[in-house]
């Protein structure tokens, strides 16, 4: 039971966070347009309705109360359109919605950390109520005046109930749990759709959990004044996933108060209750038709919904990790079987069947690895879209105008990497707003820039790594000021000449900050060093470049730490290296005469009317090559999104599917990442092959950073 509760809570948290992100995106777009479209209003209404219902189901009363009042607000807007909100009051509406989002996120964070919810919601609730009263205007006053008039006929409740003679008994799915709250959610949904008032029993659904057992056994009943209202209710309950079926019950109005006055007619009066009891019987003859109608309506209205609902499943990330580990071992084992030395002793005729089976095994292994890897891949759009809120809030507090431009948000990254880069990206975006974008628009105009600043957030997957860039068109980094601050803090030697890159790297030192005073957003020196640590924890690197007066660019290069890829094995001396197959453009032989030597002792080779640098792996890693002459070896033409060059190796050993294993963390102190090594893999014969990082190999060879 405890595990089931944990599962329900986990699903609640996931659903709530998803809805809050969706709501945040809607409000950011609406604020820019200074209005809410009809679709936006309907969507916000549905989101708040869902948040209210799920909070009620989990018995989070403060969250339910706030969501309910926001729902009331948007019910009013939905009925009267956005014209009910004067233009001067719309910023207040947007701020109110953003505060609501922040409130929900804060409370959800408490739930995730096992902390108690805050019950002090009176001030926030009063703010919402005040705004509702403000825009409601005369309608609210008219409603208040109508309340005494509605209270007057209270004595006639019994007669009113008698008028609600079109009943609907609803049965819930067995074992759905919290039946009273689910019944309350169903009643609330019906209230939103039905124009006329209706009654229901049992009452006090939302507060009395003891009703769950009775509802599970007998269902709950709603009484309507017309058949049309009941039909609307049928459409609503048919679309609820926890409703099993329903019954239509019609009660005939009877003048029963006169019954005790005529004892002589007792048999006749006794027959009337019998008739009353039997009244549903004819209806039950029509029940198959009603049930058929219900089924048809439900299928027509919600078939697609149920299909989508059933096609999605939430899986714990640890299970996906286990799956990836098993698939990786399968790939290694498959390579060990197909490359076994014992196969050389088998006759060629017998090997044909084995090779056919091996090819089929390889095909299935490829499909399995593709599926398992795709399960973990999620787009970065969720993380990127969160940054819009950061830019918006900081812009308001700092009094700066800036827009966020997102490129490549459909880029898919491993789920663990997405979680790891969220905080670093947030730190960098905050830095761009606080340190980058000029505080005065006149400064930007004088510098020939757009008065509104721009932050560009982009992502791309090169195959072997994910590259994320955060660029701004602000002031840039004053390297002289940074160096002076580093010298004062004892981080730099005043007698040493530092390159621009070395000076900028001081910004990623713990405790270093260029701010002279601590503010809400910066000045504590715990920004970029956190970014560096978090990115390095997933095997990535952080590069910063800046041009004073024009802007700053921060690049996050994150290699795939645990993945399966197709690679080309090459030999250099007694060592074996693996080059990602997707980075290889061509392999070819060339003579020594075709290699051009430049004044800087570098080598280049001509290919397709262009000249490309040459990297000799045996020289780079200090190995003794078997191909001592250029004519004896082979060139592998590789390219990335940033550069293209040729690797010189002894020979090509063949294509091989490999599992990327991360290198031990202690090797980082030896600069293994800067040496163009991204990881290693276990070959079929048990040997280790180092996997080359094509994107950084040229940089490690020449010292050229590409900026």
Order of alpha helices (4+ residues) and beta strands (2+ residues): alpha-alpha-alpha-alpha-alpha-alpha-alpha-beta-alpha-beta-alpha-beta-alpha-beta-alpha-alpha-alpha-alpha-beta-alpha-beta-beta-alpha-alpha-beta-beta-alpha-alpha-alpha-beta-beta-beta-beta-beta-beta-beta-beta-alpha-beta-beta-beta-beta-beta-alpha
